[in-house]
């Protein structure tokens, strides 16, 4: 088959028609008019073809990254404060936070995910169609792995499409008949359930021939665990309320070109059992575990001595994962994200796109987190909602938690709201000298005292220390940064200030600075696309939802049967290790035993543990919580207050320049107008338009 047929296949499989030079991403392979046989009988060209299939995972397809790539890393917990202009005034492809939150984008905004995913799907399908021509790979025994990698990445692209666009067209694996008319080639959206099941089946097939581990030179390539984890994700989403038993107006309007519903109106509890079994498949590989570090007795500004959690009669005297006796919860959590440990040294990192996303996306995000003192942009911050979500160090709620939302029914219960007054007062130098309120320095609000270790690893509160070990001048290192008005990093008339007065410490290494505008002054940070803590929490969530009997679910390879039923013991297998690593007590049995109550705590645990990892935006949608959570006012500190009015600064106020709203059209991203024109059977997401 010659190059010419690829042009037509690309047009069909990609649902887009560009000039050959713009769209034919494999042209470098076809120099000198190589035939397809020469491509796939040559090992180097074959490997390049497969590598190119993975290359589309970059840019728009990243999970954790700068908002200029994708704003979906920012939900109701994390915001970006620059790019404040309207979409017409913004640079092409960029959205201000308010435009994003208000749905003030159009059908053609940020459609790179669609294009890149279908390009990748087409590339992987062609690879699978012709890879058997390579006899060398067959002789060396590498052929099954290469096929499994292509099968994985093709299904992974469908996973990325599913969570963003919902029901999407499933293309035939063998390609399309290029002799057919464009009308005959048009493909409708498949149901949500069908896409999830396709991903599940393909990932199970891929897992059979994928290795359990990879070497250093292929760390970003998939393993068996990556395939099984993506399978679990797809099944969990298919079991969640948005796609399982959804009969609201939006779901009724989301149909294919024949009027068939694309979101299942009938609820099936068995879908939760399948999701639980899929997560258990990953757990039973027994190769992943949560990363932990040991007790540290030495002390440096960047690496403080371990701060032991409050005494607990059980957990303080048990080694991890039964307790926290032998670990440093703060450093264990912090090191997972800030570049301290590499991909291959992180036992909980199941899949990372690694250098496929250019190696800079997370570092670009950190540049926006760093204060001006570190020559950062000082614009990405956290909301009061996520600050309140973090527990106290003994596992209790913080006083005043969510009290600003007392008039909202979903919050007005003892599990989501604490009616006690917020803590007042500030740390003193005498407190610091006496070793009280570690790790706080002097002058910090006591609202931030005695919080759980993940809080200090994630939140850049007013008065937090930034170590800035790469700063050129010694006097610019180890600085306490305040966000009071009048301070260098506080409110100003420009864009470089935190709208809530609360910054982001997660992903920041102690050495990170943006000195001389050089991104290489920041540690490289492997992207946590899928990590084991997520799988554990998914398992706890799915088991909690299975309450009507027992379901016998085959394992991914059919070698055993998982007996899935609601079990406190099984739920603890998912939840307890996460909380032990965090240095906070596990929940009491009365929380586990109540399905509805545990669901509240499970959602909160995901909100905390996975903050900033690109999960929250999609969690709120699959749970059908976005209508409430993304529409409540954004609260933060009163950044108009100076250091002379510290209590007023720390009294939460609604942030007038951070929008909060939600409309039903925002459950899924719209289909572009150009796609609707080219594919006559494509239907638009309800609430969006068909025409320019």
C-alpha positions in Angstrom: 0.0 0.0 0.0 1.5 3.3 -1.0 1.6 6.6 0.7 -1.4 7.9 -1.1 -3.8 5.6 0.7 -2.6 7.0 4.0 -3.8 10.4 3.1 -7.3 9.1 2.7 -7.1 6.9 5.8 -6.0 9.9 7.8 -8.9 12.0 6.6 -11.3 9.2 7.6 -9.7 8.2 10.9 -8.9 11.7 12.1 -12.3 13.1 11.1 -10.4 16.1 9.8 -9.0 17.1 6.4 -5.8 19.1 6.3 -3.1 19.4 3.7 -0.8 16.4 3.5 2.1 18.4 4.9 0.2 19.7 7.8 -1.5 16.5 8.8 0.6 13.6 7.7 2.7 13.3 10.9 4.4 10.2 9.6 6.0 11.9 6.6 9.5 11.6 8.1 9.1 7.9 7.7 8.2 8.1 4.1 11.1 10.0 2.7 12.2 8.8 -0.7 8.6 7.4 -1.1 9.2 4.4 1.0 6.5 1.8 0.7 4.6 0.5 3.7 6.5 -2.8 3.4 9.9 -1.0 3.7 8.6 0.9 6.8 7.5 -2.2 8.7 10.3 -4.5 7.6 12.9 -2.0 9.0 13.3 -2.2 12.7 14.2 1.5 13.2 11.3 2.7 11.1 8.9 0.4 12.9 10.1 1.7 16.3 9.8 5.3 15.0 6.3 4.6 13.9 5.3 3.3 17.3 7.1 6.1 19.1 5.1 8.5 17.0 1.8 6.9 18.1 2.8 7.8 21.7 3.9 11.3 20.8 0.3 12.6 20.7 0.1 12.1 24.5 1.8 15.5 24.9 0.5 19.0 25.0 -3.3 19.1 25.3 -3.5 15.5 26.4 -1.5 16.0 29.6 -3.2 15.7 33.0 -1.0 17.9 35.2 0.3 21.0 33.4 0.3 24.7 33.0 -3.2 26.2 32.3 -1.9 27.4 28.9 -2.0 23.7 27.9 -5.2 22.6 29.6 -7.3 24.4 32.2 -8.7 21.1 33.4 -6.1 20.9 36.1 -8.0 23.8 37.8 -11.4 23.0 39.2 -13.0 24.3 42.5 -9.7 23.9 44.4 -7.0 25.5 42.3 -7.1 28.6 40.1 -4.9 30.7 37.8 -5.1 34.4 38.2 -3.5 35.7 35.0 -4.8 35.7 31.4 -7.7 37.8 32.7 -8.8 39.2 29.3 -11.8 38.0 27.4 -11.4 35.2 24.9 -11.4 37.7 22.0 -8.5 39.5 23.6 -6.6 36.5 24.8 -3.9 34.9 22.8 -5.1 32.1 20.5 -5.9 28.9 22.4 -5.8 30.4 25.8 -8.7 30.9 28.3 -8.9 33.1 31.3 -9.9 31.4 34.5 -13.3 33.2 34.4 -14.0 32.3 30.8 -13.2 28.7 31.6 -15.4 28.6 34.8 -18.3 30.4 33.2 -18.3 28.3 30.0 -17.5 31.4 28.0 -15.6 29.4 25.4 -17.0 28.4 22.1 -17.2 25.1 20.1 -13.8 25.6 18.5 -11.8 26.4 21.7 -9.1 24.0 22.8 -10.0 21.1 20.5 -6.4 19.8 20.4 -7.4 16.8 22.5 -9.8 15.6 19.8 -7.4 16.0 17.0 -4.4 14.6 18.7 -6.3 11.6 20.1 -7.7 10.5 16.8 -4.3 11.1 15.2 -2.9 8.7 17.8 -5.7 6.2 17.3 -5.1 6.2 13.6 -1.3 5.8 14.0 -1.7 2.9 16.5 -4.3 1.2 14.3 -2.0 1.3 11.2 0.9 0.0 13.3 -1.2 -3.0 14.4 -2.4 -3.6 10.9 1.1 -3.9 9.5 3.5 -4.8 12.3 3.4 -8.5 11.4 5.6 -7.6 8.4 8.5 -7.2 10.7 10.1 -10.6 10.9 13.0 -9.4 13.1 10.7 -8.5 16.0 9.0 -11.8 15.6 12.3 -13.7 15.8 13.5 -11.8 18.9 10.2 -12.3 20.6 9.5 -8.6 20.9 6.5 -8.6 18.6 3.8 -9.3 21.3 5.1 -6.4 23.5 5.1 -4.0 20.5 1.5 -4.9 19.6 0.4 -4.6 23.2 1.9 -1.1 23.4 0.1 0.0 20.3 -3.2 -1.5 21.6 -2.7 0.2 24.9 -2.1 3.7 23.5 -5.0 3.4 21.1 -7.3 2.5 24.0 -5.7 5.2 26.2 -6.6 7.9 23.6 -10.2 6.7 23.7 -10.0 7.0 27.5 -8.9 10.6 27.2 -11.7 11.3 24.8 -14.3 9.6 27.0 -13.6 11.6 30.1 -13.5 14.9 28.2 -16.2 14.5 25.5 -18.2 11.7 26.9 -19.6 9.4 24.1 -17.4 9.5 21.1 -17.2 7.6 17.8 -15.5 4.2 18.0 -13.7 3.5 14.8 -13.2 0.0 13.3 -9.8 -1.4 14.3 -9.2 -2.5 10.8 -9.7 1.0 9.3 -12.3 2.3 6.9 -13.1 1.6 3.3 -11.4 4.4 1.4 -13.4 3.7 -1.7 -16.6 4.7 0.1 -18.1 8.1 0.0 -17.6 10.6 2.8 -21.2 10.3 3.8 -20.8 6.5 4.1 -17.6 7.0 6.1 -19.4 9.3 8.6 -19.5 7.7 12.1 -21.9 8.4 14.9 -21.1 8.7 18.6 -21.1 5.4 20.4 -22.7 5.2 23.8 -20.7 6.0 26.9 -21.1 2.4 28.1 -19.8 1.0 24.7 -16.7 3.2 24.7 -15.9 2.2 28.3 -16.4 -1.5 27.5 -14.2 -1.1 24.4 -11.4 0.4 26.5 -11.9 -2.4 29.1 -11.6 -5.2 26.5 -8.6 -3.6 24.7 -6.7 -2.9 27.9 -7.2 -6.5 29.0 -5.9 -7.8 25.7 -2.9 -5.4 25.9 -2.2 -6.4 29.5 -1.6 -10.1 28.5 1.6 -9.1 26.6 2.8 -6.1 28.5 5.6 -6.6 31.1 5.1 -5.8 34.8 8.0 -3.4 34.7 10.0 -1.3 32.3 13.7 -0.3 32.1 15.1 3.2 32.3 15.0 3.7 28.5 11.3 2.9 28.3 10.0 4.3 31.6 7.2 6.2 29.8 6.0 3.1 27.9 3.0 1.2 29.4 3.2 -1.8 31.7 0.6 -4.4 32.6 -0.4 -2.3 35.5 -0.9 0.8 33.3 -3.3 -1.1 31.1 -5.2 -2.6 34.0 -5.4 0.8 35.8 -6.8 2.5 32.7 -9.3 -0.3 32.4 -10.4 0.3 36.0 -10.7 4.1 35.4 -13.0 3.6 32.4 -15.2 1.1 34.3 -15.3 3.4 37.3 -16.5 6.3 35.2 -19.1 4.2 33.5 -20.4 3.2 36.9 -20.6 6.7 38.2 -23.9 8.7 38.3 -23.2 10.8 35.1 -23.2 7.7 33.0 -25.1 5.2 35.1 -28.8 5.7 35.7 -28.8 9.3 34.4 -32.2 10.4 33.3 -32.0 14.2 33.7 -32.7 16.6 30.9 -29.1 16.8 29.7 -28.9 13.0 29.4 -32.2 12.8 27.6 -30.9 15.3 25.0 -27.5 13.6 24.5 -28.4 11.2 21.6 -26.8 9.9 18.4 -28.1 10.7 15.0 -30.8 8.1 15.3 -32.1 9.4 18.6 -30.5 6.7 20.7 -29.6 7.7 24.3 -25.8 7.8 24.9 -25.9 7.9 28.7 -27.6 4.9 30.3 -30.9 5.9 32.0 -31.1 2.5 33.8 -29.0 2.2 36.9 -26.8 -0.9 37.3 -25.0 -1.7 40.5 -23.1 -4.4 38.8 -21.1 -1.7 37.0 -19.7 -0.7 40.4 -18.8 -4.3 41.1 -16.9 -4.5 37.7 -15.0 -1.3 38.6 -14.1 -2.7 42.0 -12.9 -6.0 40.4 -10.8 -4.0 37.9 -9.1 -2.0 40.6 -8.5 -5.2 42.6 -6.8 -6.7 39.5 -4.2 -3.9 39.8 -3.9 -4.3 43.6 -3.3 -8.0 43.2 -0.4 -7.5 40.9 1.5 -6.8 44.1 4.1 -4.6 42.5 2.8 -1.1 43.5 2.8 0.5 46.9 2.6 4.0 48.3 5.9 5.7 48.5 7.3 6.4 52.0 10.4 7.7 53.5 11.9 6.9 56.9 12.1 9.0 60.0 14.5 11.9 59.6 16.3 13.2 62.7 18.6 15.7 61.1 17.3 19.2 60.3 18.0 21.5 57.4 15.8 24.3 56.0 14.9 22.3 53.0 14.7 18.9 54.7 13.3 19.4 58.2 13.3 16.7 60.8 10.2 14.5 60.9 7.3 15.9 62.7 5.6 13.0 64.3 1.7 13.0 64.2 -0.1 13.3 67.5 0.1 10.2 69.7 -2.4 7.5 68.7 -2.8 4.4 70.8 -2.6 2.1 67.7 -1.2 3.9 64.6 1.8 5.6 66.4 3.1 2.1 67.3 2.5 0.2 64.1 4.8 0.2 61.0 3.4 1.3 57.7 0.9 0.4 56.3 -0.7 -0.5 59.6 0.4 2.8 61.1 3.0 5.6 60.7 5.5 4.6 63.3 8.4 4.3 60.8 7.6 6.9 58.2 7.8 10.6 57.6 4.3 11.4 56.3 5.2 14.9 55.1 8.2 14.0 53.2 6.6 10.8 51.9 3.8 12.7 50.3 5.9 15.7 49.2 8.5 13.6 47.4 6.1 11.9 45.1 5.4 15.1 43.2 8.4 17.5 43.5 11.0 15.7 41.5 12.9 14.2 44.4 12.3 10.7 43.1 12.5 9.6 39.5 9.9 7.6 37.5 11.6 4.2 38.1 12.2 4.9 41.8 8.6 5.7 42.6 6.7 2.5 43.5 3.3 4.1 43.3 3.7 5.7 39.8 1.8 3.4 37.5 1.8 5.4 34.3 3.5 8.7 33.4 3.8 10.2 30.0 7.3 11.3 31.0 9.2 13.1 28.2 6.2 12.5 25.9 4.8 15.8 27.4 8.1 17.6 26.7 9.3 17.4 30.3 8.2 21.0 31.0 4.4 21.0 31.6 4.5 20.6 35.3 7.5 22.8 35.6 5.6 25.5 33.7 2.8 25.2 36.2 5.3 25.5 39.1 6.7 28.7 37.5 3.2 30.2 38.0 3.1 29.0 41.6 6.5 30.4 42.6 6.4 33.8 44.4 7.9 36.9 42.8 10.8 36.5 45.3 11.8 33.4 43.3 11.2 35.2 40.0 8.0 33.2 39.6 4.7 34.5 38.3 2.9 34.2 41.7 -0.5 33.7 40.0 -1.7 30.1 40.6 -3.3 29.6 44.0 -5.8 27.6 46.1 -9.3 28.3 47.3 -10.5 28.4 50.9 -12.6 25.3 50.1 -9.6 23.0 49.6 -7.8 24.6 52.6 -10.8 23.7 54.7 -10.8 20.2 53.3 -7.5 19.3 54.9 -7.8 17.7 58.3 -6.3 18.7 61.6 -3.3 16.5 62.5 -5.4 14.3 64.7 -7.9 13.7 61.9 -10.6 16.2 63.2 -12.2 18.9 61.0 -10.7 22.4 61.2 -12.9 24.9 63.1 -15.1 26.8 60.7 -14.8 24.3 57.8 -17.0 25.4 54.9 -19.0 27.7 57.3 -19.4 30.2 54.5 -21.6 27.6 52.7 -24.0 27.1 55.6 -27.0 28.2 53.5 -26.3 25.6 50.8 -28.2 22.3 51.6 -25.5 20.0 50.3 -23.1 21.5 52.9 -25.4 21.9 55.8 -24.6 18.7 57.6 -22.2 17.6 60.3 -20.0 15.8 57.8 -19.3 18.8 55.6 -19.6 21.8 57.8 -18.0 22.8 61.1 -19.9 25.6 62.9 -17.2 26.5 65.4 -15.6 29.9 65.0 -12.4 29.9 63.0 -9.2 30.0 65.0 -7.8 33.4 65.7 -4.3 34.5 66.8 -0.9 34.1 65.4 2.3 32.3 66.1 5.0 34.2 68.0 8.8 33.9 68.0 8.4 32.5 71.5 6.2 29.7 70.1 8.8 28.9 67.5 11.7 28.8 70.0 9.6 26.5 72.2 9.0 24.1 69.3 5.2 24.8 69.2 3.1 24.6 66.0 5.8 23.0 63.8 6.5 23.7 61.0 5.0 27.2 61.3 7.4 30.2 61.6 6.4 33.4 63.5 3.6 35.6 62.4 1.4 32.8 60.9 -2.3 32.5 61.5 -3.2 29.7 63.9 -5.8 28.6 61.3 -2.8 26.9 59.7 -1.5 25.3 62.9 -1.7 21.6 63.7 -2.8 20.6 60.3 -2.2 17.2 58.6 1.1 16.7 56.8 -0.4 16.8 53.3 -1.5 20.4 54.1 2.1 21.5 54.6 3.2 19.7 51.5 0.5 21.3 49.4 -0.5 24.7 50.7 1.6 27.8 50.5 -0.3 29.7 53.3 0.4 33.2 54.2 3.8 33.2 56.0 5.0 29.8 54.6 8.7 29.3 54.1 10.0 29.0 50.5 13.5 27.6 50.6 14.5 28.6 47.0 17.8 26.7 47.2 18.8 27.6 43.6 18.6 31.4 44.1 21.9 33.0 43.2 22.1 35.2 46.2 22.0 33.7 49.7 19.8 36.4 51.0 17.1 35.4 48.6 16.9 31.8 49.9 14.9 30.5 52.9 12.3 33.3 52.8 9.1 33.6 54.6 6.6 34.8 52.0 3.6 36.9 53.1 0.7 37.9 50.8 -0.5 41.0 52.7 -1.3 44.0 50.6 1.9 46.1 50.3 4.2 43.1 50.5 6.1 42.2 47.3 4.0 39.1 46.7 0.7 40.6 48.0 -2.1 42.4 46.2 -1.1 44.9 43.5 -2.6 46.6 40.5 -1.0 44.2 38.0 -1.6 40.5 37.5 1.1 39.0 39.7 -0.6 38.4 42.9 -2.7 35.5 44.5 -6.4 36.3 44.3 -7.1 34.3 47.4 -3.9 35.0 49.3 -3.2 31.2 49.3 -0.6 29.7 47.1 0.3 26.2 45.9 3.3 24.3 47.4 2.6 20.9 45.8 5.0 20.0 43.0 7.6 22.6 44.3 11.0 21.2 45.2 13.0 23.1 47.8 15.6 24.0 45.2 13.1 25.3 42.6 13.4 28.9 41.4 12.8 30.5 38.0 16.1 32.4 38.3 17.1 34.1 35.0 13.8 32.8 33.5 15.5 29.5 33.1 13.1 26.6 33.5 16.1 24.2 34.1 16.4 25.9 37.5 13.4 23.8 38.5 13.6 20.0 39.1 12.1 17.8 36.4 8.8 16.3 37.8 7.4 13.1 36.4 3.7 13.5 35.6 1.5 11.3 37.9 -1.0 10.4 35.2 -2.0 7.3 37.2 -0.7 6.5 40.6 -1.5 3.8 43.1 -3.2 6.0 45.6 -5.9 6.7 43.0 -6.4 3.0 42.4 -6.8 2.4 46.2 -9.4 5.1 46.5 -11.2 3.9 43.4 -11.4 0.5 45.0 -12.8 1.8 48.2 -15.3 4.0 46.3 -16.6 1.2 44.1 -16.9 -1.4 46.9 -18.9 1.2 48.9 -21.5 1.4 46.2 -22.1 -2.3 46.0 -24.8 -2.9 48.6 -27.3 -5.3 47.1 -25.7 -8.7 47.3 -22.6 -10.3 45.9 -21.3 -10.1 42.3 -19.0 -12.8 40.8 -16.7 -10.9 38.4 -14.0 -12.6 36.4 -10.5 -11.1 36.8 -9.0 -9.4 33.8 -7.5 -12.6 32.4 -10.2 -15.0 33.5 -7.9 -16.8 35.8 -10.0 -16.3 38.9 -13.3 -14.9 40.1 -13.6 -11.8 42.3 -16.5 -12.0 44.8 -17.5 -8.4 45.1 -19.8 -7.2 47.9 -19.9 -4.3 50.3 -17.3 -5.0 53.0 -15.8 -2.6 55.5 -12.7 -4.8 55.5 -12.3 -4.4 51.8 -13.0 -0.7 51.8 -10.3 -0.3 54.4 -7.8 -1.9 52.1 -8.3 1.0 49.8 -8.7 3.9 52.3 -6.5 3.0 55.2 -3.0 3.0 53.5 -3.7 6.4 52.0 -4.5 7.8 55.5 -1.6 6.0 57.2 0.8 7.5 54.7 -0.8 10.9 55.3 -0.2 10.5 59.1 -3.9 10.7 60.1 -6.1 8.1 61.7 -8.3 5.9 59.7 -12.0 6.5 59.9 -14.1 4.9 62.7 -16.3 2.0 61.7 -19.5 4.0 61.9 -18.3 6.1 58.9 -17.4 2.9 57.0 -20.7 1.3 57.8 -22.9 4.1 56.4 -22.8 4.0 52.6 -23.9 7.7 52.2 -21.6 9.0 54.9 -18.6 7.1 53.6 -19.3 8.5 50.1 -18.9 12.0 51.5 -15.6 11.2 53.2 -14.3 9.3 50.1 -14.9 12.3 47.9 -13.1 14.5 50.4 -10.2 12.1 50.6 -9.9 12.2 46.8 -10.1 16.0 46.9 -7.2 16.2 49.3 -5.0 13.3 48.1 -5.2 14.1 44.4 -5.3 17.9 44.6 -3.7 19.5 41.5 -3.4 16.3 39.6 -6.1 16.9 37.0 -8.6 14.5 38.7 -11.0 16.9 40.5 -12.5 18.5 37.4 -13.6 15.1 36.1 -14.5 13.7 39.5 -17.0 16.5 40.0 -18.6 15.6 36.6 -18.8 11.9 36.9 -20.3 12.3 40.4 -22.8 14.9 39.1 -21.5 17.2 41.8 -20.3 20.0 39.5 -23.6 21.8 39.4 -23.1 22.6 43.1 -19.4 22.5 43.7 -18.4 24.6 40.7 -21.2 27.1 41.3 -20.6 28.0 45.0 -18.7 31.3 45.5 -14.9 31.1 45.7 -13.6 32.1 49.1 -10.2 33.1 50.2 -8.3 35.6 52.3 -9.1 39.3 52.2 -6.1 40.3 50.2 -6.9 44.0 50.5 -5.8 43.9 54.1 -2.2 44.9 55.1 0.0 43.3 57.7 -1.4 45.8 60.2 -4.8 44.0 59.9 -3.9 40.3 60.0 -7.1 39.0 61.5 -9.1 40.7 58.8 -6.8 39.3 56.1 -7.5 35.8 57.4 -11.3 36.2 57.6 -12.6 34.4 54.5 -14.3 36.6 51.9 -15.9 35.9 48.5 -13.3 36.6 45.8 -15.0 39.0 43.5 -12.7 38.4 40.5 -12.9 34.6 40.5 -16.1 33.4 38.9 -18.1 30.4 40.0 -21.0 29.1 37.9 -22.1 25.9 36.1 -24.5 25.1 33.3 -25.5 21.7 32.0 -23.6 22.2 28.7 -20.4 22.0 30.7 -20.8 18.3 31.7 -18.8 17.5 28.5 -16.7 19.6 26.2 -18.4 20.6 22.9 -17.7 19.1 19.5 -16.0 21.5 17.1 -18.0 23.0 14.2 -15.5 21.7 11.7 -15.9 18.2 13.0 -19.7 18.5 12.7 -19.4 19.6 9.1 -17.1 16.8 8.1 -18.9 14.0 10.0 -22.5 14.2 9.0 -23.6 11.7 11.6 -21.9 13.4 14.5 -24.3 15.0 17.1 -23.4 18.0 19.3 -23.2 18.0 23.0 -26.5 19.5 24.4 -26.2 23.2 25.0 -23.7 23.9 22.2 -24.4 24.9 18.6 -24.0 23.2 15.3 -23.1 26.2 13.1 -20.5 29.0 13.1 
